[in-house]
Amino acid sequence: GDDYKYYWLTYGGEDTDSRSWMETAEDDIQRAGATGAAFDIEGGVTPADMNKWIKSMRKKHPHWTYVYIPQAHDDMVGYDPKNGPDFVAPMLYYSNYNSYPDLDVSKTGNQKNEAMYALLKLKQGGWPASRTILTYQSFDAARVFAAEGKKHTLLPFLGKLLGNFSVQTRVYGETFTVQGPYAGVLGWPAQCAEGDRRCWPDADKANMGEVMKGAKESGVHFKVPNGQGHF
């Protein structure tokens, strides 16, 4: 945790029963030495409960920060820096076998791209790019990258959006200019489905390398951990 400016505990998630998360959340965060919470809007965690709890924590823990994690098809909570979450990290994927190419936001000519539409809805709700964290499904991104090679542009595209990079597209008939810099890029770790469940850290590392290459093209440079210099 010492390597990170923000260290969040996550509540919710698919196939969980997280309806009672509010009963222990404050104590959980304090015991873990974390700096706030992330809210995965699945498994019983709702936007209404999230906002209510955040509002009650603001005065008690003014240094804590909060991340709102909606599904791409959700009606998005608007940006309310005083009472609501500080960051949003929309799930721009479905799962590890069916996310891409349909939810590939780099395919800017696709007018029925639900992931791109999620970014448009957030912008319409007042969320600035500087408070929006882009996401991808690492296993599925690696699978499609293995099949398409350099034709698969998702990961470098996400990296470019960490810098002063923009692209104009149309999504569901609406004109939308995607303008960086965005707050960050998070990949859901590469993991197989039921019956296997193996993780693939090499795929995660390769994917992050592609994201960082794209970021470098936009003038963004990263300090690599463990004394490995700069990327």
N, C-alpha and C positions, 0 to 999 in steps of 0.2 A: 503493500500500500504506500510505502514511502516514495515510490517513483511517480506517483500520480498526484496531480493537483486536486482532483476530485475522486472520492472513493465512496461509491454508493452501494447500499444494499438494495436488492431488487425484490419487489413484492408482486405476486401474480404469476401468470404464465399458463400456457395451454395445459390441460389435463391436471390442473391443481385445484384444490379447494381452499382458496385464499380469502374467503369472505370475512374472516375474523382478524385480518392482518393488522388492523388499527389497534387491537388490544395490546400488542407487544412491540409495535414498530419503534416507538421512541426508545424503549429500553434496549431493543436489539441494536440500534444504531450507536447508542452510547457505549454499550459493552464491546462492540466491534471496533470502536474508535473511528467510525466512518464519518463522512462529512455530508450525509444526506441520504436520500432514497430515490430509487427509480421505480416507476409504476407501470408494469406490463399489463395493459388493459385486457386481460383474459383471466379466467379462473376465479371470477368473483370480485376482482378489483374494478371499481367503477370510477369514471371521471368525477362524479359528484362527491363520492367519499374522498377521493384524492384531494380535491380542492378544499373540502372542509377540513381535512387533517392538516394540509399545508398551512392554511390560514391560522390554525391553532398553534402551529409550531413556530411561526415567523418570529414572534416576540421572545419565545423561550430559547430559541437557538438561531440567532440572526446570521450566523456564518454557514448554516446548512444550505445546500442547494438541492434541487429536485428535477427529475427527468420524467417527462410524460412520454409513454411508448404506445401509441395507438396502432391498430391495424390499418393497412392502406385504405380499406373501404369504409372506415369509421367516419362519422360526423366529427370533425375535429374541434377540440376545445380551443377557444381563442386565446391569444397571448395576453396575460394579465400579470405583469411583473410584480405587482404589489401583493396579490393574493394567490396567484397560481404558480405552476411550475416554472423553473428558470430555463429549462431546455426541453426540446422535443426531439425524439429519435423515432420517427415513423418506421414501421416494419415494411420496408420496400421489397418484400418477398413473401412467398407462401411457405414453402418447405424445401427440403434438400433434393427434391426430384422434379418439381414442376414450376419453379420460379422464373426460369429464363428459357427462351428469350422474351416471353410475354411481359415480364416486369422489368426489363432492361431499360433503364432511364436514358441510356446513351443512344437508344434507337429513337431519335427525336422526330422521325417522320411518322411514328406510330400514334395515330390520334385516339387510340383506345387503350392507352397505357395507364393502368390503374395506379402504378407507382408514381408516375409523373403527375397524375391527377392529385395524388395525396400531397405532393409538394405544392401544387397550385392551391389546394384548399387551405393549407397552412398559411401560405402567403396572404390569401384572402382573409384569413383570421387574424392577421396582424403579426404573425411570427416572422421576425427578421432572419435572414440567412445566418447571421452571427449567433443565433440561438437555436439553430436547426442542425442536428447531427444526422448525416446520411448513413444508411445501413445497407448491408448485403448479406446474402446467404452463402457462406464460404464453400460448403461442399458442392452446391449446385453451380456456383460461379466457376469452381475448379473443373467440374465435369464438362461444362459447356466450353470453357477455355481449352480443354484438352481436345475437344472435337473441332473447334473453330480456329484455334490458334490466334494469330494477330487480328483476325476478323472480329474477335470478341473484344469489344471496346469498353465494356462496363467499368472494369476496375480502374483503368487509367482515367476514364471520364470522371469518376468519383474523386480521384486524386486532384484532377485539374480544378474541380470546384472548391478545393481548399484555398485556391489563390484567386486572383482577380480575373476570372474566366467567366464568360457568359455565352449562352446559346438561346436562340429564339425558336420556339416550336408552337404547335397547336395541339391541344389535347381536348378531346370531346367537343371540338368546335370552338374552343376558346384559345386566344393567343396568350402565350405565356413565355416570359423571358426568365430563364434560369440564370441567376447572377450570383457568383461567389464573391467573397469567400464564405463558405459554410463553416460551422463550428468544428466539425470533425467527421470522421468516417469510422464506423464500427462494423465488424464482421461477426455474424453469428458463427461460432466455431464449426469446422467441418466434422460431421459425425454421420455415420450410416444410420439407416432406418431400423425398424424392429427386426430382431433376430440376429443382428450383428452388433450395432451400437459402437463400432470402433471409431476412434477419433483419428484425424489425419492432420497432425500439426505441421507436417511439411507442406500440405496444401494451404494451410492458413498463412504460413510464412511466405510462400510463393505469391499468394494473392495480395498480401500486404505489400510485397515488393512491387507489384504492378500498380497498386494505388500510389505508392510513394514515387514511382517513376512519373506518373501523371502529375503529381503535385510538383515535382521538380520542374516539369515543363511550364508550370504556372509561377515559377519563382519561389516556391515554398521548399525550405530545407529543414530536415529533421536531425536531431541528435539521437543517434542510435545507442540504446542502453548497453551496459556491461563493457564500457571502454572500447567499443568497436568503431569509434570515430563518427563521422557524419555521412549521411546518405546523400 
